[in-house]
Amino acid sequence: MHKKPHLPEKICPACHRPFTWRKKWAKDWDQVKYCSERCRRNRGPH
């Protein structure tokens, strides 16, 4: 089993859990705020 190199992390403002960089976010990592669609939809009043 190979180990992945250290990937950038962010904290989701909805669930307050850390999430790591994903290849599908490579082009827009700076704009990614939520760890999932569920958190994005349930972000609440901010």
PDB file of N, CA, C, O and CB in Angstrom:
ATOM      1  N   MET A   1       0.843  -1.183   0.000  1.00  0.00           N
ATOM      2  CA  MET A   1       0.000   0.000   0.000  1.00  0.00           C
ATOM      3  C   MET A   1       0.883   1.240   0.000  1.00  0.00           C
ATOM      4  O   MET A   1       1.774   1.366   0.840  1.00  0.00           O
ATOM      5  CB  MET A   1      -0.956   0.002   1.217  1.00  0.00           C
ATOM      6  N   HIS A   2       0.644   2.154  -0.935  1.00  0.00           N
ATOM      7  CA  HIS A   2       1.467   3.361  -0.961  1.00  0.00           C
ATOM      8  C   HIS A   2       0.782   4.489  -0.191  1.00  0.00           C
ATOM      9  O   HIS A   2      -0.444   4.569  -0.123  1.00  0.00           O
ATOM     10  CB  HIS A   2       1.745   3.796  -2.415  1.00  0.00           C
ATOM     11  N   LYS A   3       1.608   5.351   0.382  1.00  0.00           N
ATOM     12  CA  LYS A   3       1.071   6.485   1.134  1.00  0.00           C
ATOM     13  C   LYS A   3       0.985   7.686   0.218  1.00  0.00           C
ATOM     14  O   LYS A   3       1.861   7.912  -0.617  1.00  0.00           O
ATOM     15  CB  LYS A   3       1.945   6.804   2.376  1.00  0.00           C
ATOM     16  N   LYS A   4      -0.072   8.449   0.382  1.00  0.00           N
ATOM     17  CA  LYS A   4      -0.201   9.676  -0.397  1.00  0.00           C
ATOM     18  C   LYS A   4       0.665  10.745   0.258  1.00  0.00           C
ATOM     19  O   LYS A   4       0.848  10.733   1.475  1.00  0.00           O
ATOM     20  CB  LYS A   4      -1.695  10.139  -0.493  1.00  0.00           C
ATOM     21  N   PRO A   5       1.193  11.656  -0.526  1.00  0.00           N
ATOM     22  CA  PRO A   5       1.922  12.762   0.084  1.00  0.00           C
ATOM     23  C   PRO A   5       0.954  13.634   0.876  1.00  0.00           C
ATOM     24  O   PRO A   5      -0.261  13.539   0.699  1.00  0.00           O
ATOM     25  CB  PRO A   5       2.661  13.599  -0.992  1.00  0.00           C
ATOM     26  N   HIS A   6       1.481  14.466   1.728  1.00  0.00           N
ATOM     27  CA  HIS A   6       0.611  15.338   2.518  1.00  0.00           C
ATOM     28  C   HIS A   6      -0.201  16.229   1.583  1.00  0.00           C
ATOM     29  O   HIS A   6       0.357  16.953   0.759  1.00  0.00           O
ATOM     30  CB  HIS A   6       1.442  16.199   3.512  1.00  0.00           C
ATOM     31  N   LEU A   7      -1.508  16.169   1.721  1.00  0.00           N
ATOM     32  CA  LEU A   7      -2.398  16.966   0.894  1.00  0.00           C
ATOM     33  C   LEU A   7      -2.927  18.137   1.705  1.00  0.00           C
ATOM     34  O   LEU A   7      -3.065  18.027   2.924  1.00  0.00           O
ATOM     35  CB  LEU A   7      -3.559  16.110   0.346  1.00  0.00           C
ATOM     36  N   PRO A   8      -3.228  19.262   1.051  1.00  0.00           N
ATOM     37  CA  PRO A   8      -3.770  20.410   1.772  1.00  0.00           C
ATOM     38  C   PRO A   8      -5.103  20.071   2.419  1.00  0.00           C
ATOM     39  O   PRO A   8      -5.873  19.261   1.904  1.00  0.00           O
ATOM     40  CB  PRO A   8      -3.933  21.600   0.834  1.00  0.00           C
ATOM     41  N   GLU A   9      -5.359  20.702   3.550  1.00  0.00           N
ATOM     42  CA  GLU A   9      -6.610  20.481   4.276  1.00  0.00           C
ATOM     43  C   GLU A   9      -7.318  21.792   4.533  1.00  0.00           C
ATOM     44  O   GLU A   9      -6.698  22.855   4.572  1.00  0.00           O
ATOM     45  CB  GLU A   9      -6.351  19.758   5.597  1.00  0.00           C
ATOM     46  N   LYS A  10      -8.628  21.704   4.709  1.00  0.00           N
ATOM     47  CA  LYS A  10      -9.458  22.830   5.124  1.00  0.00           C
ATOM     48  C   LYS A  10     -10.446  22.311   6.157  1.00  0.00           C
ATOM     49  O   LYS A  10     -10.658  21.104   6.276  1.00  0.00           O
ATOM     50  CB  LYS A  10     -10.199  23.491   3.902  1.00  0.00           C
ATOM     51  N   ILE A  11     -11.050  23.234   6.903  1.00  0.00           N
ATOM     52  CA  ILE A  11     -12.089  22.879   7.862  1.00  0.00           C
ATOM     53  C   ILE A  11     -13.430  23.298   7.269  1.00  0.00           C
ATOM     54  O   ILE A  11     -13.594  24.439   6.837  1.00  0.00           O
ATOM     55  CB  ILE A  11     -11.843  23.559   9.260  1.00  0.00           C
ATOM     56  N   CYS A  12     -14.374  22.386   7.249  1.00  0.00           N
ATOM     57  CA  CYS A  12     -15.706  22.674   6.717  1.00  0.00           C
ATOM     58  C   CYS A  12     -16.453  23.576   7.702  1.00  0.00           C
ATOM     59  O   CYS A  12     -16.568  23.227   8.877  1.00  0.00           O
ATOM     60  CB  CYS A  12     -16.503  21.354   6.456  1.00  0.00           C
ATOM     61  N   PRO A  13     -16.965  24.730   7.252  1.00  0.00           N
ATOM     62  CA  PRO A  13     -17.687  25.624   8.155  1.00  0.00           C
ATOM     63  C   PRO A  13     -19.053  25.085   8.595  1.00  0.00           C
ATOM     64  O   PRO A  13     -19.621  25.577   9.571  1.00  0.00           O
ATOM     65  CB  PRO A  13     -17.873  26.958   7.491  1.00  0.00           C
ATOM     66  N   ALA A  14     -19.577  24.098   7.903  1.00  0.00           N
ATOM     67  CA  ALA A  14     -20.882  23.546   8.257  1.00  0.00           C
ATOM     68  C   ALA A  14     -20.766  22.475   9.349  1.00  0.00           C
ATOM     69  O   ALA A  14     -21.494  22.516  10.341  1.00  0.00           O
ATOM     70  CB  ALA A  14     -21.555  22.957   7.017  1.00  0.00           C
ATOM     71  N   CYS A  15     -19.846  21.512   9.161  1.00  0.00           N
ATOM     72  CA  CYS A  15     -19.735  20.403  10.114  1.00  0.00           C
ATOM     73  C   CYS A  15     -18.492  20.498  11.001  1.00  0.00           C
ATOM     74  O   CYS A  15     -18.336  19.720  11.942  1.00  0.00           O
ATOM     75  CB  CYS A  15     -19.720  19.088   9.367  1.00  0.00           C
ATOM     76  N   HIS A  16     -17.611  21.449  10.698  1.00  0.00           N
ATOM     77  CA  HIS A  16     -16.391  21.698  11.472  1.00  0.00           C
ATOM     78  C   HIS A  16     -15.420  20.520  11.467  1.00  0.00           C
ATOM     79  O   HIS A  16     -14.636  20.350  12.401  1.00  0.00           O
ATOM     80  CB  HIS A  16     -16.753  22.035  12.892  1.00  0.00           C
ATOM     81  N   ARG A  17     -15.476  19.713  10.416  1.00  0.00           N
ATOM     82  CA  ARG A  17     -14.541  18.602  10.271  1.00  0.00           C
ATOM     83  C   ARG A  17     -13.512  18.946   9.201  1.00  0.00           C
ATOM     84  O   ARG A  17     -13.815  19.672   8.254  1.00  0.00           O
ATOM     85  CB  ARG A  17     -15.288  17.290   9.913  1.00  0.00           C
ATOM     86  N   PRO A  18     -12.292  18.424   9.352  1.00  0.00           N
ATOM     87  CA  PRO A  18     -11.282  18.672   8.312  1.00  0.00           C
ATOM     88  C   PRO A  18     -11.548  17.814   7.072  1.00  0.00           C
ATOM     89  O   PRO A  18     -12.023  16.682   7.166  1.00  0.00           O
ATOM     90  CB  PRO A  18      -9.865  18.384   8.858  1.00  0.00           C
ATOM     91  N   PHE A  19     -11.229  18.384   5.919  1.00  0.00           N
ATOM     92  CA  PHE A  19     -11.301  17.598   4.684  1.00  0.00           C
ATOM     93  C   PHE A  19     -10.088  17.925   3.841  1.00  0.00           C
ATOM     94  O   PHE A  19      -9.550  19.030   3.911  1.00  0.00           O
ATOM     95  CB  PHE A  19     -12.619  17.884   3.897  1.00  0.00           C
ATOM     96  N   THR A  20      -9.658  16.959   3.042  1.00  0.00           N
ATOM     97  CA  THR A  20      -8.432  17.120   2.268  1.00  0.00           C
ATOM     98  C   THR A  20      -8.735  17.369   0.795  1.00  0.00           C
ATOM     99  O   THR A  20      -9.839  17.137   0.303  1.00  0.00           O
ATOM    100  CB  THR A  20      -7.546  15.887   2.418  1.00  0.00           C
ATOM    101  N   TRP A  21      -7.706  17.848   0.125  1.00  0.00           N
ATOM    102  CA  TRP A  21      -7.753  18.134  -1.296  1.00  0.00           C
ATOM    103  C   TRP A  21      -8.155  16.891  -2.080  1.00  0.00           C
ATOM    104  O   TRP A  21      -7.739  15.778  -1.757  1.00  0.00           O
ATOM    105  CB  TRP A  21      -6.403  18.657  -1.780  1.00  0.00           C
ATOM    106  N   ARG A  22      -8.965  17.094  -3.109  1.00  0.00           N
ATOM    107  CA  ARG A  22      -9.340  16.000  -4.010  1.00  0.00           C
ATOM    108  C   ARG A  22      -8.999  16.404  -5.435  1.00  0.00           C
ATOM    109  O   ARG A  22      -9.007  17.589  -5.770  1.00  0.00           O
ATOM    110  CB  ARG A  22     -10.859  15.651  -3.882  1.00  0.00           C
ATOM    111  N   LYS A  23      -8.705  15.444  -6.253  1.00  0.00           N
ATOM    112  CA  LYS A  23      -8.302  15.738  -7.630  1.00  0.00           C
ATOM    113  C   LYS A  23      -9.379  16.508  -8.383  1.00  0.00           C
ATOM    114  O   LYS A  23      -9.062  17.359  -9.214  1.00  0.00           O
ATOM    115  CB  LYS A  23      -7.979  14.448  -8.371  1.00  0.00           C
ATOM    116  N   LYS A  24     -10.656  16.219  -8.101  1.00  0.00           N
ATOM    117  CA  LYS A  24     -11.736  16.911  -8.813  1.00  0.00           C
ATOM    118  C   LYS A  24     -11.789  18.396  -8.456  1.00  0.00           C
ATOM    119  O   LYS A  24     -12.400  19.191  -9.169  1.00  0.00           O
ATOM    120  CB  LYS A  24     -13.081  16.255  -8.498  1.00  0.00           C
ATOM    121  N   TRP A  25     -11.133  18.770  -7.327  1.00  0.00           N
ATOM    122  CA  TRP A  25     -11.101  20.182  -6.911  1.00  0.00           C
ATOM    123  C   TRP A  25      -9.812  20.876  -7.339  1.00  0.00           C
ATOM    124  O   TRP A  25      -9.570  22.012  -6.933  1.00  0.00           O
ATOM    125  CB  TRP A  25     -11.259  20.289  -5.396  1.00  0.00           C
ATOM    126  N   ALA A  26      -8.996  20.236  -8.132  1.00  0.00           N
ATOM    127  CA  ALA A  26      -7.677  20.766  -8.478  1.00  0.00           C
ATOM    128  C   ALA A  26      -7.733  22.171  -9.072  1.00  0.00           C
ATOM    129  O   ALA A  26      -6.904  23.016  -8.734  1.00  0.00           O
ATOM    130  CB  ALA A  26      -6.998  19.840  -9.450  1.00  0.00           C
ATOM    131  N   LYS A  27      -8.691  22.430  -9.946  1.00  0.00           N
ATOM    132  CA  LYS A  27      -8.764  23.725 -10.615  1.00  0.00           C
ATOM    133  C   LYS A  27      -9.354  24.826  -9.746  1.00  0.00           C
ATOM    134  O   LYS A  27      -9.051  26.001  -9.952  1.00  0.00           O
ATOM    135  CB  LYS A  27      -9.571  23.598 -11.864  1.00  0.00           C
ATOM    136  N   ASP A  28     -10.195  24.464  -8.774  1.00  0.00           N
ATOM    137  CA  ASP A  28     -10.858  25.497  -7.979  1.00  0.00           C
ATOM    138  C   ASP A  28     -10.765  25.268  -6.470  1.00  0.00           C
ATOM    139  O   ASP A  28     -11.713  25.550  -5.737  1.00  0.00           O
ATOM    140  CB  ASP A  28     -12.299  25.581  -8.375  1.00  0.00           C
ATOM    141  N   TRP A  29      -9.622  24.757  -6.007  1.00  0.00           N
ATOM    142  CA  TRP A  29      -9.420  24.484  -4.582  1.00  0.00           C
ATOM    143  C   TRP A  29      -9.610  25.742  -3.732  1.00  0.00           C
ATOM    144  O   TRP A  29     -10.103  25.651  -2.607  1.00  0.00           O
ATOM    145  CB  TRP A  29      -8.022  23.907  -4.350  1.00  0.00           C
ATOM    146  N   ASP A  30      -9.232  26.907  -4.245  1.00  0.00           N
ATOM    147  CA  ASP A  30      -9.379  28.155  -3.484  1.00  0.00           C
ATOM    148  C   ASP A  30     -10.834  28.512  -3.230  1.00  0.00           C
ATOM    149  O   ASP A  30     -11.138  29.183  -2.243  1.00  0.00           O
ATOM    150  CB  ASP A  30      -8.702  29.294  -4.218  1.00  0.00           C
ATOM    151  N   GLN A  31     -11.744  28.076  -4.102  1.00  0.00           N
ATOM    152  CA  GLN A  31     -13.167  28.381  -3.942  1.00  0.00           C
ATOM    153  C   GLN A  31     -13.916  27.324  -3.137  1.00  0.00           C
ATOM    154  O   GLN A  31     -15.040  27.572  -2.701  1.00  0.00           O
ATOM    155  CB  GLN A  31     -13.812  28.529  -5.295  1.00  0.00           C
ATOM    156  N   VAL A  32     -13.321  26.154  -2.932  1.00  0.00           N
ATOM    157  CA  VAL A  32     -13.988  25.075  -2.200  1.00  0.00           C
ATOM    158  C   VAL A  32     -14.075  25.447  -0.723  1.00  0.00           C
ATOM    159  O   VAL A  32     -13.063  25.762  -0.096  1.00  0.00           O
ATOM    160  CB  VAL A  32     -13.232  23.723  -2.384  1.00  0.00           C
ATOM    161  N   LYS A  33     -15.290  25.410  -0.167  1.00  0.00           N
ATOM    162  CA  LYS A  33     -15.490  25.757   1.236  1.00  0.00           C
ATOM    163  C   LYS A  33     -16.053  24.604   2.050  1.00  0.00           C
ATOM    164  O   LYS A  33     -15.777  24.497   3.245  1.00  0.00           O
ATOM    165  CB  LYS A  33     -16.405  26.943   1.345  1.00  0.00           C
ATOM    166  N   TYR A  34     -16.837  23.742   1.417  1.00  0.00           N
ATOM    167  CA  TYR A  34     -17.547  22.687   2.131  1.00  0.00           C
ATOM    168  C   TYR A  34     -17.018  21.322   1.733  1.00  0.00           C
ATOM    169  O   TYR A  34     -16.557  21.126   0.608  1.00  0.00           O
ATOM    170  CB  TYR A  34     -19.049  22.770   1.862  1.00  0.00           C
ATOM    171  N   CYS A  35     -17.089  20.375   2.669  1.00  0.00           N
ATOM    172  CA  CYS A  35     -16.547  19.037   2.420  1.00  0.00           C
ATOM    173  C   CYS A  35     -17.448  18.194   1.526  1.00  0.00           C
ATOM    174  O   CYS A  35     -16.986  17.231   0.914  1.00  0.00           O
ATOM    175  CB  CYS A  35     -16.327  18.319   3.731  1.00  0.00           C
ATOM    176  N   SER A  36     -18.734  18.550   1.445  1.00  0.00           N
ATOM    177  CA  SER A  36     -19.663  17.735   0.663  1.00  0.00           C
ATOM    178  C   SER A  36     -20.855  18.570   0.195  1.00  0.00           C
ATOM    179  O   SER A  36     -21.065  19.693   0.652  1.00  0.00           O
ATOM    180  CB  SER A  36     -20.149  16.532   1.490  1.00  0.00           C
ATOM    181  N   GLU A  37     -21.615  18.002  -0.710  1.00  0.00           N
ATOM    182  CA  GLU A  37     -22.848  18.655  -1.171  1.00  0.00           C
ATOM    183  C   GLU A  37     -23.824  18.822  -0.015  1.00  0.00           C
ATOM    184  O   GLU A  37     -24.511  19.838   0.089  1.00  0.00           O
ATOM    185  CB  GLU A  37     -23.506  17.843  -2.310  1.00  0.00           C
ATOM    186  N   ARG A  38     -23.879  17.825   0.845  1.00  0.00           N
ATOM    187  CA  ARG A  38     -24.797  17.881   1.992  1.00  0.00           C
ATOM    188  C   ARG A  38     -24.477  19.085   2.878  1.00  0.00           C
ATOM    189  O   ARG A  38     -25.384  19.811   3.284  1.00  0.00           O
ATOM    190  CB  ARG A  38     -24.716  16.573   2.820  1.00  0.00           C
ATOM    191  N   CYS A  39     -23.216  19.299   3.175  1.00  0.00           N
ATOM    192  CA  CYS A  39     -22.828  20.446   3.992  1.00  0.00           C
ATOM    193  C   CYS A  39     -23.103  21.758   3.254  1.00  0.00           C
ATOM    194  O   CYS A  39     -23.524  22.742   3.862  1.00  0.00           O
ATOM    195  CB  CYS A  39     -21.341  20.352   4.375  1.00  0.00           C
ATOM    196  N   ARG A  40     -22.865  21.764   1.957  1.00  0.00           N
ATOM    197  CA  ARG A  40     -23.110  22.984   1.184  1.00  0.00           C
ATOM    198  C   ARG A  40     -24.586  23.352   1.212  1.00  0.00           C
ATOM    199  O   ARG A  40     -24.936  24.524   1.354  1.00  0.00           O
ATOM    200  CB  ARG A  40     -22.639  22.808  -0.267  1.00  0.00           C
ATOM    201  N   ARG A  41     -25.453  22.348   1.078  1.00  0.00           N
ATOM    202  CA  ARG A  41     -26.899  22.597   1.098  1.00  0.00           C
ATOM    203  C   ARG A  41     -27.400  22.984   2.488  1.00  0.00           C
ATOM    204  O   ARG A  41     -28.321  23.791   2.615  1.00  0.00           O
ATOM    205  CB  ARG A  41     -27.645  21.364   0.611  1.00  0.00           C
ATOM    206  N   ASN A  42     -26.803  22.416   3.516  1.00  0.00           N
ATOM    207  CA  ASN A  42     -27.257  22.638   4.895  1.00  0.00           C
ATOM    208  C   ASN A  42     -26.384  23.641   5.639  1.00  0.00           C
ATOM    209  O   ASN A  42     -26.248  23.567   6.860  1.00  0.00           O
ATOM    210  CB  ASN A  42     -27.277  21.324   5.655  1.00  0.00           C
ATOM    211  N   ARG A  43     -25.794  24.577   4.901  1.00  0.00           N
ATOM    212  CA  ARG A  43     -24.854  25.511   5.524  1.00  0.00           C
ATOM    213  C   ARG A  43     -25.504  26.480   6.514  1.00  0.00           C
ATOM    214  O   ARG A  43     -24.820  27.064   7.353  1.00  0.00           O
ATOM    215  CB  ARG A  43     -24.156  26.295   4.458  1.00  0.00           C
ATOM    216  N   GLY A  44     -26.814  26.649   6.415  1.00  0.00           N
ATOM    217  CA  GLY A  44     -27.507  27.505   7.362  1.00  0.00           C
ATOM    218  C   GLY A  44     -27.334  28.985   7.041  1.00  0.00           C
ATOM    219  O   GLY A  44     -26.743  29.328   6.017  1.00  0.00           O
ATOM    220  N   PRO A  45     -27.834  29.851   7.889  1.00  0.00           N
ATOM    221  CA  PRO A  45     -27.742  31.295   7.639  1.00  0.00           C
ATOM    222  C   PRO A  45     -26.356  31.848   7.952  1.00  0.00           C
ATOM    223  O   PRO A  45     -25.984  31.992   9.116  1.00  0.00           O
ATOM    224  CB  PRO A  45     -28.782  32.034   8.464  1.00  0.00           C
ATOM    225  N   HIS A  46     -25.597  32.157   6.903  1.00  0.00           N
ATOM    226  CA  HIS A  46     -24.275  32.766   7.092  1.00  0.00           C
ATOM    227  C   HIS A  46     -24.160  33.979   6.230  1.00  0.00           C
ATOM    228  O   HIS A  46     -23.124  34.645   6.236  1.00  0.00           O
ATOM    229  CB  HIS A  46     -23.147  31.780   6.771  1.00  0.00           C
TER     230      HIS A  46
END
